[in-house]
Amino acid sequence: MFENRPKDLIPVAEARKLLGVSPTKMAQLIKDEVVRHFPDLLDKRVKLVSESEVLSLKSGRKAA
């Protein structure tokens, strides 16, 4: 069921700090599917994103 989930998931708040963007901008990146998000299996209120996708976005490369 969760075999397609990346192994390097981090909370959206941490990703936002890595990118240096506002909560509004991060929400827009997720909405526009620039960054994929996944639910936290232990806390449904938390969204997780792939750290490698965030770092690729930060460095200017399109995430694979």
Gaussian input, Z-matrix of N, CA and C with variables (Angstrom, degrees):
# hf/3-21g

backbone

0 1
 N
 C     1     B1
 C     2     B2     1     A1
 N     3     B3     2     A2     1     D1
 C     4     B4     3     A3     2     D2
 C     5     B5     4     A4     3     D3
 N     6     B6     5     A5     4     D4
 C     7     B7     6     A6     5     D5
 C     8     B8     7     A7     6     D6
 N     9     B9     8     A8     7     D7
 C    10    B10     9     A9     8     D8
 C    11    B11    10    A10     9     D9
 N    12    B12    11    A11    10    D10
 C    13    B13    12    A12    11    D11
 C    14    B14    13    A13    12    D12
 N    15    B15    14    A14    13    D13
 C    16    B16    15    A15    14    D14
 C    17    B17    16    A16    15    D15
 N    18    B18    17    A17    16    D16
 C    19    B19    18    A18    17    D17
 C    20    B20    19    A19    18    D18
 N    21    B21    20    A20    19    D19
 C    22    B22    21    A21    20    D20
 C    23    B23    22    A22    21    D21
 N    24    B24    23    A23    22    D22
 C    25    B25    24    A24    23    D23
 C    26    B26    25    A25    24    D24
 N    27    B27    26    A26    25    D25
 C    28    B28    27    A27    26    D26
 C    29    B29    28    A28    27    D27
 N    30    B30    29    A29    28    D28
 C    31    B31    30    A30    29    D29
 C    32    B32    31    A31    30    D30
 N    33    B33    32    A32    31    D31
 C    34    B34    33    A33    32    D32
 C    35    B35    34    A34    33    D33
 N    36    B36    35    A35    34    D34
 C    37    B37    36    A36    35    D35
 C    38    B38    37    A37    36    D36
 N    39    B39    38    A38    37    D37
 C    40    B40    39    A39    38    D38
 C    41    B41    40    A40    39    D39
 N    42    B42    41    A41    40    D40
 C    43    B43    42    A42    41    D41
 C    44    B44    43    A43    42    D42
 N    45    B45    44    A44    43    D43
 C    46    B46    45    A45    44    D44
 C    47    B47    46    A46    45    D45
 N    48    B48    47    A47    46    D46
 C    49    B49    48    A48    47    D47
 C    50    B50    49    A49    48    D48
 N    51    B51    50    A50    49    D49
 C    52    B52    51    A51    50    D50
 C    53    B53    52    A52    51    D51
 N    54    B54    53    A53    52    D52
 C    55    B55    54    A54    53    D53
 C    56    B56    55    A55    54    D54
 N    57    B57    56    A56    55    D55
 C    58    B58    57    A57    56    D56
 C    59    B59    58    A58    57    D57
 N    60    B60    59    A59    58    D58
 C    61    B61    60    A60    59    D59
 C    62    B62    61    A61    60    D60
 N    63    B63    62    A62    61    D61
 C    64    B64    63    A63    62    D62
 C    65    B65    64    A64    63    D63
 N    66    B66    65    A65    64    D64
 C    67    B67    66    A66    65    D65
 C    68    B68    67    A67    66    D66
 N    69    B69    68    A68    67    D67
 C    70    B70    69    A69    68    D68
 C    71    B71    70    A70    69    D69
 N    72    B72    71    A71    70    D70
 C    73    B73    72    A72    71    D71
 C    74    B74    73    A73    72    D72
 N    75    B75    74    A74    73    D73
 C    76    B76    75    A75    74    D74
 C    77    B77    76    A76    75    D75
 N    78    B78    77    A77    76    D76
 C    79    B79    78    A78    77    D77
 C    80    B80    79    A79    78    D78
 N    81    B81    80    A80    79    D79
 C    82    B82    81    A81    80    D80
 C    83    B83    82    A82    81    D81
 N    84    B84    83    A83    82    D82
 C    85    B85    84    A84    83    D83
 C    86    B86    85    A85    84    D84
 N    87    B87    86    A86    85    D85
 C    88    B88    87    A87    86    D86
 C    89    B89    88    A88    87    D87
 N    90    B90    89    A89    88    D88
 C    91    B91    90    A90    89    D89
 C    92    B92    91    A91    90    D90
 N    93    B93    92    A92    91    D91
 C    94    B94    93    A93    92    D92
 C    95    B95    94    A94    93    D93
 N    96    B96    95    A95    94    D94
 C    97    B97    96    A96    95    D95
 C    98    B98    97    A97    96    D96
 N    99    B99    98    A98    97    D97
 C   100   B100    99    A99    98    D98
 C   101   B101   100   A100    99    D99
 N   102   B102   101   A101   100   D100
 C   103   B103   102   A102   101   D101
 C   104   B104   103   A103   102   D102
 N   105   B105   104   A104   103   D103
 C   106   B106   105   A105   104   D104
 C   107   B107   106   A106   105   D105
 N   108   B108   107   A107   106   D106
 C   109   B109   108   A108   107   D107
 C   110   B110   109   A109   108   D108
 N   111   B111   110   A110   109   D109
 C   112   B112   111   A111   110   D110
 C   113   B113   112   A112   111   D111
 N   114   B114   113   A113   112   D112
 C   115   B115   114   A114   113   D113
 C   116   B116   115   A115   114   D114
 N   117   B117   116   A116   115   D115
 C   118   B118   117   A117   116   D116
 C   119   B119   118   A118   117   D117
 N   120   B120   119   A119   118   D118
 C   121   B121   120   A120   119   D119
 C   122   B122   121   A121   120   D120
 N   123   B123   122   A122   121   D121
 C   124   B124   123   A123   122   D122
 C   125   B125   124   A124   123   D123
 N   126   B126   125   A125   124   D124
 C   127   B127   126   A126   125   D125
 C   128   B128   127   A127   126   D126
 N   129   B129   128   A128   127   D127
 C   130   B130   129   A129   128   D128
 C   131   B131   130   A130   129   D129
 N   132   B132   131   A131   130   D130
 C   133   B133   132   A132   131   D131
 C   134   B134   133   A133   132   D132
 N   135   B135   134   A134   133   D133
 C   136   B136   135   A135   134   D134
 C   137   B137   136   A136   135   D135
 N   138   B138   137   A137   136   D136
 C   139   B139   138   A138   137   D137
 C   140   B140   139   A139   138   D138
 N   141   B141   140   A140   139   D139
 C   142   B142   141   A141   140   D140
 C   143   B143   142   A142   141   D141
 N   144   B144   143   A143   142   D142
 C   145   B145   144   A144   143   D143
 C   146   B146   145   A145   144   D144
 N   147   B147   146   A146   145   D145
 C   148   B148   147   A147   146   D146
 C   149   B149   148   A148   147   D147
 N   150   B150   149   A149   148   D148
 C   151   B151   150   A150   149   D149
 C   152   B152   151   A151   150   D150
 N   153   B153   152   A152   151   D151
 C   154   B154   153   A153   152   D152
 C   155   B155   154   A154   153   D153
 N   156   B156   155   A155   154   D154
 C   157   B157   156   A156   155   D155
 C   158   B158   157   A157   156   D156
 N   159   B159   158   A158   157   D157
 C   160   B160   159   A159   158   D158
 C   161   B161   160   A160   159   D159
 N   162   B162   161   A161   160   D160
 C   163   B163   162   A162   161   D161
 C   164   B164   163   A163   162   D162
 N   165   B165   164   A164   163   D163
 C   166   B166   165   A165   164   D164
 C   167   B167   166   A166   165   D165
 N   168   B168   167   A167   166   D166
 C   169   B169   168   A168   167   D167
 C   170   B170   169   A169   168   D168
 N   171   B171   170   A170   169   D169
 C   172   B172   171   A171   170   D170
 C   173   B173   172   A172   171   D171
 N   174   B174   173   A173   172   D172
 C   175   B175   174   A174   173   D173
 C   176   B176   175   A175   174   D174
 N   177   B177   176   A176   175   D175
 C   178   B178   177   A177   176   D176
 C   179   B179   178   A178   177   D177
 N   180   B180   179   A179   178   D178
 C   181   B181   180   A180   179   D179
 C   182   B182   181   A181   180   D180
 N   183   B183   182   A182   181   D181
 C   184   B184   183   A183   182   D182
 C   185   B185   184   A184   183   D183
 N   186   B186   185   A185   184   D184
 C   187   B187   186   A186   185   D185
 C   188   B188   187   A187   186   D186
 N   189   B189   188   A188   187   D187
 C   190   B190   189   A189   188   D188
 C   191   B191   190   A190   189   D189

   B1=1.4461
   B2=1.5228
   B3=1.3351
   B4=1.4573
   B5=1.5236
   B6=1.3367
   B7=1.4570
   B8=1.5250
   B9=1.3332
   B10=1.4675
   B11=1.5242
   B12=1.3249
   B13=1.4625
   B14=1.5288
   B15=1.3333
   B16=1.4711
   B17=1.5290
   B18=1.3068
   B19=1.4690
   B20=1.5303
   B21=1.3464
   B22=1.4642
   B23=1.5364
   B24=1.3238
   B25=1.4523
   B26=1.5279
   B27=1.3434
   B28=1.4603
   B29=1.5273
   B30=1.3342
   B31=1.4616
   B32=1.5345
   B33=1.3256
   B34=1.4606
   B35=1.5339
   B36=1.3280
   B37=1.4677
   B38=1.5321
   B39=1.3149
   B40=1.4617
   B41=1.5344
   B42=1.3213
   B43=1.4692
   B44=1.5255
   B45=1.3130
   B46=1.4598
   B47=1.5284
   B48=1.3171
   B49=1.4697
   B50=1.5220
   B51=1.3369
   B52=1.4641
   B53=1.5324
   B54=1.3335
   B55=1.4607
   B56=1.5220
   B57=1.3215
   B58=1.4526
   B59=1.5213
   B60=1.3376
   B61=1.4580
   B62=1.5259
   B63=1.3150
   B64=1.4638
   B65=1.5336
   B66=1.3257
   B67=1.4687
   B68=1.5328
   B69=1.3142
   B70=1.4626
   B71=1.5225
   B72=1.3285
   B73=1.4707
   B74=1.5248
   B75=1.3350
   B76=1.4665
   B77=1.5232
   B78=1.3182
   B79=1.4637
   B80=1.5278
   B81=1.3275
   B82=1.4626
   B83=1.5280
   B84=1.3240
   B85=1.4657
   B86=1.5343
   B87=1.3218
   B88=1.4650
   B89=1.5254
   B90=1.3293
   B91=1.4691
   B92=1.5271
   B93=1.3369
   B94=1.4657
   B95=1.5248
   B96=1.3301
   B97=1.4611
   B98=1.5237
   B99=1.3300
   B100=1.4636
   B101=1.5249
   B102=1.3211
   B103=1.4630
   B104=1.5284
   B105=1.3308
   B106=1.4624
   B107=1.5291
   B108=1.3171
   B109=1.4642
   B110=1.5260
   B111=1.3097
   B112=1.4583
   B113=1.5182
   B114=1.3357
   B115=1.4596
   B116=1.5258
   B117=1.3209
   B118=1.4585
   B119=1.5259
   B120=1.3061
   B121=1.4574
   B122=1.5274
   B123=1.3296
   B124=1.4530
   B125=1.5271
   B126=1.3218
   B127=1.4622
   B128=1.5266
   B129=1.2946
   B130=1.4688
   B131=1.5314
   B132=1.3270
   B133=1.4675
   B134=1.5214
   B135=1.3261
   B136=1.4551
   B137=1.5291
   B138=1.3390
   B139=1.4658
   B140=1.5190
   B141=1.3243
   B142=1.4538
   B143=1.5176
   B144=1.3330
   B145=1.4600
   B146=1.5242
   B147=1.3183
   B148=1.4562
   B149=1.5311
   B150=1.3187
   B151=1.4635
   B152=1.5260
   B153=1.3376
   B154=1.4649
   B155=1.5332
   B156=1.3344
   B157=1.4661
   B158=1.5253
   B159=1.3235
   B160=1.4667
   B161=1.5213
   B162=1.3216
   B163=1.4681
   B164=1.5238
   B165=1.3376
   B166=1.4619
   B167=1.5205
   B168=1.3182
   B169=1.4626
   B170=1.5221
   B171=1.3102
   B172=1.4665
   B173=1.5292
   B174=1.3252
   B175=1.4562
   B176=1.5308
   B177=1.3444
   B178=1.4490
   B179=1.5084
   B180=1.3216
   B181=1.4620
   B182=1.5230
   B183=1.3074
   B184=1.4629
   B185=1.5217
   B186=1.3220
   B187=1.4701
   B188=1.5112
   B189=1.3253
   B190=1.4698
   B191=1.5028
   A1=111.81
   A2=117.21
   A3=120.88
   A4=112.22
   A5=116.87
   A6=120.21
   A7=112.89
   A8=118.48
   A9=121.17
   A10=113.14
   A11=117.21
   A12=120.81
   A13=109.60
   A14=117.26
   A15=119.12
   A16=110.50
   A17=115.91
   A18=120.81
   A19=112.78
   A20=117.22
   A21=121.08
   A22=112.20
   A23=116.87
   A24=120.65
   A25=111.70
   A26=114.65
   A27=122.13
   A28=107.93
   A29=117.59
   A30=119.83
   A31=111.35
   A32=115.80
   A33=121.33
   A34=110.80
   A35=117.63
   A36=120.74
   A37=110.83
   A38=117.14
   A39=121.21
   A40=110.56
   A41=116.29
   A42=120.76
   A43=110.34
   A44=115.85
   A45=121.26
   A46=110.73
   A47=116.41
   A48=120.70
   A49=110.89
   A50=117.33
   A51=120.73
   A52=111.23
   A53=116.12
   A54=120.62
   A55=112.82
   A56=116.37
   A57=120.11
   A58=112.62
   A59=116.13
   A60=120.76
   A61=110.44
   A62=115.10
   A63=121.50
   A64=110.02
   A65=116.22
   A66=118.67
   A67=111.89
   A68=117.21
   A69=120.95
   A70=110.97
   A71=117.03
   A72=121.08
   A73=110.23
   A74=117.47
   A75=120.46
   A76=110.08
   A77=116.90
   A78=120.69
   A79=110.59
   A80=116.97
   A81=120.64
   A82=110.89
   A83=117.90
   A84=121.42
   A85=110.75
   A86=115.68
   A87=120.08
   A88=109.72
   A89=116.73
   A90=120.80
   A91=111.32
   A92=116.55
   A93=121.67
   A94=112.43
   A95=117.05
   A96=124.58
   A97=113.33
   A98=115.77
   A99=120.95
   A100=107.73
   A101=115.29
   A102=122.96
   A103=107.10
   A104=116.57
   A105=120.27
   A106=109.67
   A107=116.80
   A108=119.70
   A109=109.87
   A110=114.54
   A111=122.67
   A112=107.94
   A113=118.08
   A114=119.42
   A115=110.70
   A116=115.35
   A117=121.04
   A118=106.33
   A119=117.43
   A120=120.95
   A121=112.50
   A122=117.50
   A123=121.02
   A124=113.00
   A125=117.29
   A126=121.48
   A127=108.43
   A128=117.38
   A129=122.29
   A130=112.85
   A131=118.58
   A132=121.21
   A133=111.99
   A134=116.78
   A135=122.13
   A136=110.19
   A137=115.26
   A138=120.73
   A139=107.65
   A140=115.52
   A141=121.94
   A142=109.10
   A143=115.54
   A144=121.67
   A145=108.58
   A146=116.02
   A147=121.28
   A148=110.04
   A149=115.56
   A150=119.93
   A151=111.08
   A152=117.83
   A153=119.98
   A154=111.08
   A155=118.32
   A156=120.92
   A157=110.55
   A158=116.25
   A159=121.08
   A160=110.25
   A161=117.04
   A162=120.23
   A163=111.33
   A164=117.48
   A165=120.76
   A166=110.39
   A167=115.94
   A168=120.78
   A169=110.62
   A170=116.45
   A171=121.49
   A172=110.89
   A173=116.59
   A174=119.74
   A175=112.71
   A176=116.33
   A177=119.84
   A178=115.08
   A179=117.48
   A180=120.91
   A181=108.35
   A182=116.38
   A183=122.05
   A184=108.26
   A185=116.42
   A186=120.58
   A187=110.72
   A188=116.43
   A189=121.27
   A190=111.64
   D1=-39.39
   D2=-177.10
   D3=-111.45
   D4=23.72
   D5=-177.99
   D6=-67.84
   D7=-20.59
   D8=-179.83
   D9=-90.29
   D10=0.37
   D11=178.80
   D12=-76.16
   D13=131.98
   D14=174.85
   D15=-62.07
   D16=154.14
   D17=-178.98
   D18=-85.62
   D19=-13.81
   D20=-173.74
   D21=-106.04
   D22=46.14
   D23=-175.88
   D24=-76.78
   D25=138.06
   D26=176.82
   D27=-131.74
   D28=155.98
   D29=178.24
   D30=-64.04
   D31=151.21
   D32=179.73
   D33=-58.11
   D34=-37.16
   D35=-179.94
   D36=-60.63
   D37=-40.32
   D38=178.45
   D39=-68.71
   D40=-40.60
   D41=178.27
   D42=-62.84
   D43=-40.02
   D44=179.36
   D45=-61.53
   D46=-40.72
   D47=177.55
   D48=-66.29
   D49=-41.00
   D50=178.47
   D51=-60.63
   D52=-40.79
   D53=-179.08
   D54=-81.51
   D55=-21.74
   D56=-177.55
   D57=70.87
   D58=39.93
   D59=-179.39
   D60=-117.33
   D61=162.90
   D62=179.27
   D63=-75.47
   D64=162.75
   D65=175.56
   D66=-58.79
   D67=-35.89
   D68=178.98
   D69=-64.61
   D70=-44.75
   D71=179.83
   D72=-64.77
   D73=-40.49
   D74=179.62
   D75=-64.15
   D76=-41.94
   D77=177.65
   D78=-61.48
   D79=-37.71
   D80=179.12
   D81=-68.50
   D82=-38.86
   D83=177.41
   D84=-61.81
   D85=-38.93
   D86=178.65
   D87=-70.93
   D88=-44.70
   D89=-179.59
   D90=-61.09
   D91=-40.76
   D92=-179.98
   D93=-79.47
   D94=2.22
   D95=179.62
   D96=59.38
   D97=30.08
   D98=171.84
   D99=-71.38
   D100=-36.78
   D101=176.18
   D102=-124.26
   D103=126.15
   D104=177.21
   D105=-75.70
   D106=147.41
   D107=176.50
   D108=-125.04
   D109=156.78
   D110=-177.97
   D111=-137.77
   D112=146.75
   D113=177.04
   D114=-73.30
   D115=147.25
   D116=172.82
   D117=-75.79
   D118=128.15
   D119=-176.46
   D120=-70.20
   D121=-20.14
   D122=-179.25
   D123=-98.28
   D124=-21.84
   D125=-177.94
   D126=-143.53
   D127=101.86
   D128=-174.23
   D129=-64.83
   D130=-13.86
   D131=178.25
   D132=-78.03
   D133=-17.64
   D134=-174.27
   D135=-97.44
   D136=133.02
   D137=172.84
   D138=-102.57
   D139=143.33
   D140=179.41
   D141=-118.98
   D142=148.81
   D143=176.70
   D144=-131.92
   D145=159.77
   D146=179.59
   D147=-75.85
   D148=124.98
   D149=179.32
   D150=-61.42
   D151=-37.85
   D152=-179.82
   D153=-66.04
   D154=-36.08
   D155=176.24
   D156=-65.01
   D157=-41.58
   D158=179.68
   D159=-64.69
   D160=-44.86
   D161=-179.78
   D162=-66.93
   D163=-34.89
   D164=175.80
   D165=-64.80
   D166=-42.01
   D167=177.83
   D168=-64.05
   D169=-40.67
   D170=179.96
   D171=-63.78
   D172=-39.74
   D173=-177.98
   D174=-81.88
   D175=-3.49
   D176=176.16
   D177=94.22
   D178=1.64
   D179=178.48
   D180=-94.93
   D181=147.40
   D182=174.42
   D183=-74.16
   D184=130.26
   D185=179.67
   D186=-67.40
   D187=144.55
   D188=-178.56
   D189=-77.91

